[in-house]
Amino acid sequence: MAGQDFFLLSIFILCGGIAVIFFFIGAIMILPFAGIELGVVFLAFYLNFRWSQQKELVYLSPELVTVERGRKQKEYEWKEFRFYIQRQKSNYWRVPKS
């Protein structure tokens, strides 16, 4: 989480610093719009970082296939008998040949 905090802090310092410089030069109306811009950018990155924490774990046993979904803890669990599960081949994920 430290990398994400550093990234947001650097954006805030850079954009806020530029807005304050323009304010001291005499462009007073820069500050409100820079504040709105920083708020929107912060909200967008926060939602993106939160969405990227999602996980999906798949457990295979001789009888069951269990799928667990959640962000920081298990929020949803799905179990199905292995007999009813059909494996489909996909070209999206390939194991590199060594």
NORHUUR-V786186 format. One record per residue. N is the residue number from 1. RES is the residue in one small letter. OMEGA is omega as a letter, one per 40 degrees, with the letter a starting at -180 (999 if undefined). Layout:
n->(N	N)
res->(RES	RES)
omega->(OMEGA	OMEGA)
This chain:
n->(1	2	3	4	5	6	7	8	9	10	11	12	13	14	15	16	17	18	19	20	21	22	23	24	25	26	27	28	29	30	31	32	33	34	35	36	37	38	39	40	41	42	43	44	45	46	47	48	49	50	51	52	53	54	55	56	57	58	59	60	61	62	63	64	65	66	67	68	69	70	71	72	73	74	75	76	77	78	79	80	81	82	83	84	85	86	87	88	89	90	91	92	93	94	95	96	97	98)
res->(m	a	g	q	d	f	f	l	l	s	i	f	i	l	c	g	g	i	a	v	i	f	f	f	i	g	a	i	m	i	l	p	f	a	g	i	e	l	g	v	v	f	l	a	f	y	l	n	f	r	w	s	q	q	k	e	l	v	y	l	s	p	e	l	v	t	v	e	r	g	r	k	q	k	e	y	e	w	k	e	f	r	f	y	i	q	r	q	k	s	n	y	w	r	v	p	k	s)
omega->(a	i	i	i	i	i	i	i	i	i	a	a	a	a	i	i	i	i	i	i	i	i	a	i	i	i	a	a	i	a	i	a	i	i	i	i	i	i	i	i	i	i	a	i	i	i	i	i	i	a	a	i	a	i	i	a	i	i	i	i	a	a	a	i	a	i	i	i	i	i	i	i	a	i	a	i	a	i	i	i	a	a	a	a	i	i	i	i	a	i	a	a	i	i	a	i	a	999)
